[in-house]
Amino acid sequence: INSRFGINWTWTNTIEYGFVTGQHNFKAIAGAEAYDDDYWYMAASRAQYPFKDVNYLSLNTGLRSLANSDSYSQYSLFSLFGRVNYTFADKYMVEAVLRRDGSSRFGNTKYGIFPAASIGWRISEESFMASTKSWLDDLKLRLGYGVVGNDRMGNYNPYTQFAYHEGDASYGMNGANGAFSGTGFRQSTFGNADVKWETTSTTNIGIDATLLKNLTVTFDVWQRTTKDMLYPKQLPLVLGTATRPSINIGEMKNTGFDFTVGYANSALNGDFTYSADFVISHYKNELTKLTDVATDFYQGSGYREKYYTRTQTGHAFPEFFGYIVEGIFQSNEEAAAWPKAFGATGTYNKAGHFKYRDVDGNGYIDAGDRTYIGSPHPDFTAGLSLHLGYKGLSLMTTLYASVGNELVNYVSRFIDYTQFESGKSTRRLYESWGSPYLSSNADATMPIIYQNDTPHQEPSTAFLEDGSFLRMKTLRIGYDLNRVLKNKFNSLQVYFQGSDLFTLTKYSGLDPEIAIPSSAINMGIDSGAWPTRKQFIFGITFGL
């Protein structure tokens, strides 16, 4: 039996004042907001029932496997905020915002203050722009700066907690490992009451323009700086299995631009309408400071004891980290002449095995030869929306592309190698060194197959793939039947709609558009998921 119950509420109070006099327009708003979220969970179970009659089955009648558990969590926020807007002649615009947010997730520093301000100037309304009226309909310059806070971490991060556990918190008084003296307490979490709000400040300069009544252009250049980032503290394993606390680390900078252009028009006396919107975005990510020690690094989560991502000062957050594979040994003589792996007396090098690069030049392959080998961040992303209409027929489609990002195909460890029991890929059969299906071993893309091939599976460029893709996100075709029925309905349309109809990519995994991980440090690792499904919908919409 499982029982879950949650309740959350938001209480908002605002007061607003504004006035217009001449060409001056002033508005101010102030308010307070409270939020609370409570969650309860309870579970109980038993097994081995003497009778299988459904009328007999209850928690009291099970004879074995008595188990029960419960949990409760609470989270709350309290905010004070104010905003002032001023406009003069619809030409000069100013906005200022100030927030004071408090979160129950923090200990000694529960509150943070977050300001924001923006100004706008409609240049096209100035007298010196009069000569452009024939082709420039609107031109506005924007400048903005703002700070936002982040409290995404455990609800009880400030507190060190203890829990009892029969297996993990007991001690055999006679010295035997299998003897239990009773249930004891162990530390289950490490607390950190000094953690504070993560803050992100953004500076943005933008231009909005409308030309020839049909063409719109928007261009934004921005810089975003994040300080006191919230991430779980890395602790040595000798401290046990207690949950790590979130701490404030480092400083990260993102710079980029967003460019949008749109066009809409009609032809054939208005019977044919068309519009298109294109957007392209680019950003550069850099960890400008992790700690005061330049060589310190922060690595991602372990995936079956392998770590694929890492960051440190001067690098992107994150990047892929591992060995560089320069090919596959074609003979034992070639392997013997290569720096030994792994270690000065290593025996890994053999015909058919990966050829790892000696990055540090010490004459053998070891952990010091791991380096930054790729990035999950795209060079740019782009989107295109098209709308076409001819009389009662309409067509709309949206395409999205990500270009230049790489992915770690973690699933390859299961389907291409022998360490884990699972279904194997055809690539393992046809492309492995030594396969009878290869005309030459020089054509092999995978190393030789052998039992427990763990050394093949070190994080390396062998698991990196180009994650670029182009995907049709939506396609909708419709027809207005009112044109046939002479407007007997307020609206009547039949349509076909498809989602994710095709994807163009070189990525060998199921889907290059992988889910966003719960922790950004693990970005770009494809750990396996159901692929995005195609959807086909036929429908009718009508209004009376």
KOLDOLUM-623812 format. One line per field, with one value per residue (C-alpha): x, z negated, y. Coordinates in Angstrom, 2 decimals. Example, Ala and Ser with C-alpha at 12.3 -4.5 7.8 and 13.67 -1.06 7.14 Angstrom:
2
X = [12.30/13.67]
Z = [-7.80/-7.14]
Y = [-4.50/-1.06]
END
This chain:
544
X = [0.00/1.37/-0.15/1.06/-0.40/0.84/-0.51/0.89/-0.51/0.47/-0.73/-0.13/-0.96/-0.27/-1.00/-0.78/-0.75/-0.45/-1.25/-1.06/-0.48/0.31/2.88/4.01/2.82/3.80/2.92/4.15/3.34/4.41/3.55/4.29/4.00/4.19/4.47/4.36/4.67/4.05/4.41/3.57/4.38/3.56/4.04/3.36/3.59/3.43/3.81/2.96/-0.79/-2.39/-5.36/-5.50/-9.13/-9.20/-11.58/-8.97/-5.96/-5.05/-1.97/-2.94/-3.19/0.28/2.72/6.13/8.14/6.66/7.79/6.70/8.11/7.06/8.47/7.51/9.02/8.21/9.46/8.46/9.27/8.50/9.04/8.68/8.83/8.30/8.29/8.21/7.49/7.81/7.13/7.43/5.69/5.92/9.52/11.53/10.86/12.33/11.60/13.09/12.41/13.57/12.90/13.74/13.30/13.61/13.79/13.49/16.23/18.92/20.27/22.15/21.43/17.81/17.21/18.67/18.08/17.73/17.53/16.75/16.47/15.89/15.62/14.19/14.50/12.21/14.64/12.22/10.11/12.91/12.71/16.10/14.70/11.91/13.62/13.39/9.59/9.10/10.91/11.56/8.35/9.81/13.28/13.82/17.02/16.93/19.39/18.77/20.44/19.01/19.88/17.93/18.45/18.46/17.68/17.45/18.89/17.60/14.89/16.97/20.47/21.42/20.90/23.10/20.76/21.05/19.05/18.95/19.69/20.12/22.68/24.65/24.55/25.16/28.25/28.92/30.10/31.84/33.84/32.10/31.02/27.71/26.71/24.32/24.17/21.08/19.99/22.19/22.32/24.48/24.95/22.66/23.35/26.00/24.54/25.76/24.07/26.41/25.26/23.58/21.63/23.19/22.94/22.90/23.31/22.47/23.35/21.51/21.62/18.99/17.47/13.91/13.10/10.22/10.96/8.69/5.71/6.48/9.99/10.84/14.33/15.42/19.03/20.22/23.73/24.00/26.37/25.31/27.49/26.61/28.21/28.07/26.79/24.94/26.49/26.94/30.29/32.70/33.79/36.29/34.72/36.21/33.49/30.88/27.68/25.97/24.35/26.64/25.52/25.20/27.85/28.60/31.37/32.96/31.87/30.67/30.27/28.06/28.14/26.04/23.61/20.12/19.07/15.48/14.13/10.53/8.62/4.88/2.98/0.22/-0.32/-3.03/-5.33/-4.97/-5.85/-2.28/-0.67/2.77/5.10/8.44/10.37/13.99/16.00/19.65/21.40/24.98/26.65/30.08/30.39/33.39/34.05/36.03/36.68/36.12/38.23/41.30/43.44/43.64/44.23/41.12/38.42/34.81/33.73/30.35/28.52/29.90/28.31/29.21/32.41/33.36/33.40/32.87/32.59/34.77/35.34/37.94/38.91/39.24/37.11/33.47/30.97/31.18/33.50/34.13/37.26/39.12/41.69/42.34/42.08/44.35/43.24/43.47/46.72/47.01/49.84/51.57/54.77/53.00/51.55/54.96/56.48/53.76/53.90/52.63/49.09/48.13/51.17/54.88/54.49/51.03/50.04/46.99/48.68/47.92/46.75/43.10/43.19/42.73/45.78/45.65/47.67/50.53/49.43/51.95/54.84/56.13/56.52/53.44/49.68/48.08/45.51/47.80/47.08/43.39/42.53/39.59/38.34/35.10/32.16/28.39/27.79/26.58/28.23/24.74/21.07/18.47/14.75/12.49/8.71/6.77/3.10/1.39/-2.25/-4.21/-7.89/-9.12/-5.95/-3.24/0.15/2.43/5.74/8.51/12.08/14.83/18.57/21.51/24.94/28.43/27.66/29.07/27.49/28.87/27.16/27.18/24.73/27.56/29.18/26.24/25.52/29.03/31.17/31.09/31.42/27.66/25.04/22.66/21.57/24.44/24.53/25.19/28.14/29.83/29.52/30.38/32.81/34.99/38.67/39.01/35.43/35.18/32.84/35.62/37.70/40.56/41.12/42.24/38.55/37.51/35.81/35.73/38.44/38.64/36.01/37.15/35.75/35.53/36.88/36.89/40.11/38.31/35.66/37.75/36.13/37.67/37.05/35.85/32.54/32.23/29.94/28.70/25.34/24.23/20.72/17.88/14.36/10.91/9.13/5.63/3.67/0.03/-2.16/-5.74/-8.69/-11.52/-14.78/-16.77/-15.77/-17.70/-20.62/-21.01/-20.23/-22.89/-20.55/-18.63/-15.51/-14.99/-11.63/-10.34/-6.62/-3.71/-0.93/2.35/5.09/8.77/8.23/11.89/15.38/18.58/21.67/24.87/24.44/24.19/22.09/18.32/17.83/20.33/17.96/18.66/16.90/18.33/20.06/19.07/22.62/24.18/27.63/26.37/25.29/25.70/25.76/23.27/22.58/19.65/16.02/13.04/13.44/11.17/8.04/6.32/2.72/-0.04/-3.30/-6.37/-9.04/-11.87/-12.26/-15.51/-17.33/-21.08]
Z = [0.00/0.97/-0.05/1.20/0.35/1.17/0.73/1.70/1.51/2.68/0.98/2.91/1.89/4.11/4.13/7.33/8.10/11.39/13.15/16.59/17.11/20.51/22.09/18.74/17.71/14.24/12.55/9.32/7.72/4.38/2.86/0.73/1.59/-0.53/0.74/-1.14/0.07/-2.11/-1.06/-2.92/-1.94/-3.61/-2.46/-4.08/-2.78/-3.72/-1.85/-2.07/-2.44/-3.36/-1.12/2.19/1.85/2.46/-0.48/-2.79/-1.65/-4.06/-5.87/-8.98/-7.24/-5.60/-7.45/-6.19/-4.87/-7.21/-5.94/-6.35/-5.71/-5.65/-4.91/-5.19/-3.66/-3.77/-1.79/-1.98/-0.42/-1.42/0.86/0.79/4.13/5.82/9.40/10.94/14.62/16.30/19.94/21.64/24.98/25.68/26.57/23.36/21.04/17.64/15.33/11.92/9.82/6.35/4.68/1.28/1.31/-1.62/-1.48/-4.18/-2.44/-3.82/-7.35/-8.47/-5.32/-4.41/-2.49/0.67/2.38/6.17/8.17/11.85/14.15/17.83/20.15/23.64/26.32/29.34/31.71/34.65/32.88/32.80/35.20/36.70/37.94/39.99/43.28/42.54/42.14/45.64/44.82/41.05/39.10/35.65/34.06/30.34/28.33/25.06/22.18/19.13/16.03/13.45/10.71/9.90/7.13/7.08/4.08/5.89/3.40/0.67/-1.61/-4.73/-3.52/-6.67/-8.99/-9.82/-10.24/-11.84/-11.18/-12.61/-10.42/-11.40/-8.73/-8.46/-12.08/-14.22/-15.61/-16.44/-20.04/-19.48/-16.57/-13.85/-10.72/-10.53/-14.15/-15.05/-18.55/-17.82/-15.86/-16.12/-14.68/-11.84/-10.19/-7.14/-5.87/-6.24/-6.93/-5.79/-7.49/-5.83/-2.25/-0.63/2.48/5.84/7.88/11.62/13.00/16.63/18.76/22.07/25.00/27.67/30.78/32.10/35.59/38.05/41.68/44.71/42.51/43.06/41.82/38.10/36.67/33.07/31.97/28.38/26.99/23.40/20.65/17.70/14.61/11.98/8.54/5.46/7.51/5.52/5.94/3.68/1.90/2.96/-0.09/-0.53/-0.74/-4.22/-5.53/-4.70/-2.68/-4.22/-1.70/-0.72/-1.46/1.17/0.96/2.82/5.36/8.05/10.68/14.21/17.19/20.25/23.18/26.29/28.76/30.09/33.56/34.80/38.18/39.31/42.46/43.21/46.35/48.73/52.47/55.00/53.62/50.10/50.97/50.35/47.03/45.81/42.92/41.67/38.45/38.06/34.84/34.22/30.84/29.73/26.32/24.84/21.39/19.07/15.43/14.44/10.89/9.06/5.93/5.00/6.25/10.05/10.35/8.35/10.44/10.08/11.75/12.67/11.29/11.63/14.25/13.30/11.69/14.73/14.77/18.08/17.27/15.44/15.12/13.65/13.88/17.51/18.96/19.93/17.41/18.10/20.65/21.42/19.81/20.65/22.87/26.54/28.73/31.77/33.37/32.90/32.79/35.96/34.70/31.48/32.80/33.14/29.63/28.11/29.60/28.11/24.54/22.15/20.74/17.99/15.95/16.58/16.39/17.99/20.21/21.98/25.34/27.79/31.36/31.59/28.50/28.35/28.92/26.14/26.53/24.14/23.45/20.73/22.58/19.62/21.69/20.48/20.28/16.91/15.33/16.05/19.76/19.37/20.73/21.91/25.06/26.11/25.23/24.88/25.70/29.26/31.58/32.22/32.13/34.66/35.25/38.23/38.27/41.55/42.06/45.45/46.25/49.49/49.26/46.80/46.79/44.17/43.44/40.46/39.60/37.03/37.36/34.73/35.05/32.69/34.31/32.97/29.66/28.75/26.77/24.69/25.87/22.47/23.74/25.95/22.87/22.62/26.24/27.76/25.00/22.95/19.33/18.81/19.68/22.24/25.83/28.15/31.22/34.80/34.73/32.20/34.60/37.87/36.93/34.17/34.86/35.79/37.08/39.98/41.68/42.14/45.30/43.35/39.65/40.62/41.30/37.72/35.74/32.49/30.59/30.35/28.28/25.19/21.78/19.20/21.55/18.87/20.16/23.46/21.55/20.04/20.71/24.01/27.44/28.46/26.73/28.10/31.05/32.96/31.41/34.08/35.43/37.39/36.32/37.60/34.33/35.70/38.94/39.17/42.29/42.04/44.16/43.33/44.17/43.61/47.11/48.40/45.94/46.43/42.83/41.12/38.14/36.31/37.11/38.59/39.52/40.21/39.68/39.54/37.04/36.68/34.09/34.40/37.87/38.85/37.47/39.48/37.46/37.51/33.87/33.50/30.32/30.20/29.87/30.09/28.19/24.79/21.60/19.49/16.47/12.92/12.41/15.12/14.50/16.25/19.40/22.66/21.30/23.05/20.32/22.19/22.55/24.76/28.02/28.82/30.31/33.49/33.04/35.64/34.89/37.10/35.73/36.18/34.41/34.53/32.82/32.80]
Y = [0.00/3.38/6.68/10.05/13.42/16.88/20.35/23.72/27.20/30.67/33.86/37.09/40.65/43.65/47.36/49.36/53.08/54.87/58.13/59.69/63.37/64.77/62.50/61.10/57.63/56.39/53.09/51.51/48.18/46.68/43.37/40.35/36.69/33.56/29.99/26.71/23.12/20.04/16.42/13.21/9.64/6.33/2.75/-0.61/-4.17/-7.85/-11.13/-14.85/-14.87/-18.22/-17.49/-15.62/-14.54/-10.82/-10.40/-11.90/-9.90/-7.12/-5.93/-7.89/-11.27/-11.37/-13.63/-12.50/-9.53/-6.96/-3.56/0.02/3.46/7.07/10.51/14.14/17.26/20.95/23.90/27.56/30.93/34.50/37.49/41.27/43.05/46.36/47.62/51.09/51.86/55.23/56.12/59.47/60.02/56.27/57.08/56.75/53.82/52.99/50.05/49.22/46.14/45.12/41.77/40.36/36.58/34.21/30.41/27.77/25.80/28.10/28.30/31.40/33.44/32.85/36.09/37.56/40.91/40.90/44.16/44.67/47.68/48.34/51.30/51.57/54.22/54.25/55.93/55.90/58.53/61.08/64.04/63.29/59.94/61.56/60.77/57.00/56.86/55.45/52.20/52.10/51.60/51.07/51.01/50.52/50.18/48.24/47.95/45.81/44.45/42.08/39.63/36.45/33.91/30.13/27.90/24.53/22.06/19.75/21.07/20.40/21.25/23.26/20.30/17.33/14.38/10.97/7.81/4.32/1.33/-2.29/-3.12/0.12/1.27/-1.78/-3.42/-7.04/-7.06/-10.41/-8.94/-10.98/-9.09/-10.93/-10.36/-7.54/-6.14/-4.09/-1.09/1.97/5.48/6.70/10.07/10.13/13.66/16.33/19.77/23.17/26.12/28.66/28.10/31.11/32.04/31.31/34.53/35.12/38.63/39.32/42.33/42.60/45.02/44.58/46.14/45.67/46.87/46.71/47.50/47.88/46.88/43.19/42.52/42.29/41.95/41.41/41.16/40.65/40.44/39.31/38.32/36.20/35.74/33.16/33.30/31.05/28.12/25.46/22.01/18.98/19.03/16.30/14.30/11.45/8.00/7.47/9.77/7.14/7.15/10.17/12.52/15.39/18.95/21.65/24.35/27.58/27.21/29.29/31.74/31.04/33.35/32.86/35.26/34.98/36.43/35.74/36.86/36.64/37.69/37.37/38.19/38.11/39.07/38.07/37.72/36.90/39.57/38.20/34.60/33.44/34.34/33.40/34.08/32.81/33.28/32.27/32.39/31.52/31.51/31.09/31.11/30.56/29.09/29.44/28.66/31.74/30.54/27.27/27.74/29.74/26.82/26.88/23.11/22.14/20.46/19.40/16.18/14.76/11.76/8.25/5.98/2.42/3.74/5.83/9.64/11.39/15.11/17.57/21.29/23.61/27.25/28.34/25.53/25.21/23.85/20.98/19.37/15.72/14.30/11.12/9.43/10.17/7.07/7.29/4.06/0.30/-1.70/-3.79/-6.02/-7.01/-5.43/-2.09/-2.50/-3.31/-0.16/2.07/3.52/0.83/0.95/1.14/2.12/1.61/-2.20/-2.39/-5.31/-3.87/-3.13/-5.93/-6.31/-5.31/-3.08/0.68/2.85/5.48/8.70/9.46/13.03/13.92/12.27/10.23/7.06/5.15/5.52/6.26/8.61/11.57/11.14/11.94/15.35/17.45/15.72/17.39/19.57/19.04/22.72/23.43/25.94/27.27/26.33/27.44/27.28/27.94/28.38/28.52/29.38/29.10/29.68/29.56/30.26/27.61/25.50/26.10/24.60/25.22/23.59/24.11/22.87/22.90/22.28/21.92/22.04/21.32/19.61/16.21/13.38/10.52/7.35/5.65/3.00/1.72/0.19/-2.21/-3.04/-2.95/-4.48/-7.68/-6.53/-6.18/-8.78/-7.27/-7.49/-6.68/-4.46/-5.55/-3.14/-5.41/-8.35/-6.66/-3.85/-5.33/-5.99/-9.67/-10.00/-12.50/-10.03/-7.47/-7.65/-6.02/-5.36/-1.87/-1.13/-2.00/0.77/-1.21/-3.13/-6.89/-8.67/-10.56/-11.47/-8.65/-5.98/-3.25/-1.57/-0.87/1.08/3.86/7.26/8.26/9.70/6.22/7.00/10.55/11.21/14.24/15.10/17.60/17.14/18.74/17.78/18.63/19.37/19.95/19.82/20.85/20.84/22.07/23.05/25.46/23.63/26.79/27.80/24.78/24.98/28.72/29.69/27.58/27.32/30.00/27.96/24.51/23.02/19.52/19.01/16.62/17.24/15.40/15.81/14.87/13.43/13.17/13.73/14.12/13.19/11.16/10.12/6.32/6.39/6.30/10.06/12.93/15.24/13.71/14.74/17.55/15.95/16.85/18.14/20.33/18.83/15.64/17.47/15.53/11.97/9.68/7.12/5.56/6.57/5.93/7.86/10.77/9.26/10.34/11.48/11.61/13.37/13.77/16.07/18.51/21.83/23.71/26.53/27.14]
END
